[in-house]
Amino acid sequence: MHIQRRSLFVAAAVMAAAAGCGSNGSDSSSTATGASTAAGGAGGDVGVYTWWADGSEKEGLDALVTLFKEQFPNNTFVNLAVAGGSGSNAKAKLASDLANGNPPDTFQAHAGGELTDYIDNEQVEPVDDIISALGGSSVYPKTLLDLITVGGHVYSVPCDIHRANMVWTNTSLLSKAGVSSDPTSVSAWLADLEKVKGSGVATPLSIGGTWTQTQLFESILAANLGQSAYTALFTKSGSWTGSDVTRSIDDLKQALTFANTASDGDDWVNATDMVGSGQAAYNLMGDWALAEFTSKGLTWGKEYSSFPLVGMDQTFGFLADSFTLPKGAKNPGGAKDWLNLVGGAEGQRVFNLKKGSIPPRTDVPASAFPEYQQKTMDSFKTDKIVPSIAHGAAVSLAWSSEINTAMSAFYQSKDTAKLQSALAAAHDKYAA
């Protein structure tokens, strides 16, 4: 069962480009709610566990909380957010709480390989009734539902889709360096980094802690290998010992020569802000960065811009956040109220507008969103979908943890052979 699940998740992520996201029509379902709950909500405290504790991510959560209080006034929202590490700190505490029989009422989880950990450990309940009442496959792309379905049951409610392989740029610094077009390969981007450095920019590329470097590496890897070869890495027959993986590690090593010095615990916000303030020319970050730039009063296409890091294919680095119904939740009725909110059209509109992501529901009008997010909706329909390692779409929590450990060691040693050996060993241990 475990083997079939992971294969399904990777395959579903690959096929997701065929599915729509967002709509150019009117929103005919904005008042739709899921499985019926008491008017005004079930009542009582509703503990919601996320890693949206800072910056624009918290702004997105705050928008949901405001709407939650309006729609379910009987409930009291309890913020259980844990900051840091793109969720790694939160996931560590959550694992302990779940193991000790102390689950929150609902918790955030990435759709894909990461979700299998909770399903395999029998820590989450199916939410088929909620998804069905919210509209099911009539409003959610089927391939996205496949990512959260095991044995015919849906195990979480998706609330956003993000693109992980975006490079954010400072328009003025690139203009000064004479960089006038987006690169179409990793090697072309490395050449542009050299140009920027030659123009006098001390830090052409900004990075954060280990998970941001894993995200940088996965984006380089997908660009160099293309969709088919990249996604094959996560199957039992995949190999991490090939020359294309070696080349990608060497490309990462070269990219890091243009970057600031980072520590394991450094989060993404400061690295992204370095681009907005003109301290760095580039930052590879998911499109939650859009909301961070917006919060600083900056406009996409003016003070800053972005491009996807591509190569063999026009790739879309896929991840999606979702919420679960844990077994043993103290207030399952309140948890279902929250799931109805994040799965509904209005919840997804207000949340994704703040967070820089796009709504999974296809009945949320694209016209409600600014230019960047409309372009992302179009890209999701047409580009080659590749699952994110750093954000749980491609691999389980345990596999991801070993990759991050190897990446942390590589940041210190810059030893290509050791990193490739560690990646191959992790594959042999966890691939199914």
Secondary structure, DSSP 8 states (H G I E B T S, - for coil): -HHHHHHHHHHHHHHGGGS--SBSS--S-TT--SS---TT-S-EEEEEE-S--SHHHHHHHHHHHHHHHHH-TTEEEEE----SGGGHHHHHHHHHHHHTT---SEEEEESSHHHHHHHHTT-EE--HHHHHHHTGGGTS-HHHHHHTEETTEE--EE--BEE--EEEEEHHHHHHHT--S--SSHHHHHHHHHHHHHTT-S-SB---SHHHHHHHHHHHHHHHHHHHHHHHTTSTT--S-SHHHHHHHHHHHHHHTTB----TT--HHHHHHHHHTTS-SEEE--TTHHHHHHHTT--BTTTEEEEE--SSS-EEEEE-EEE-EETT-S-HHHHHHHHHHHHSHHHHHHHHHHHS-B-S-TTSBGGGS-HHHHHHHHHHHHSEEEE-TTTTSSS-HHHHHHHHHHHHHHHHH--HHHHHHHHHHHHHHH--
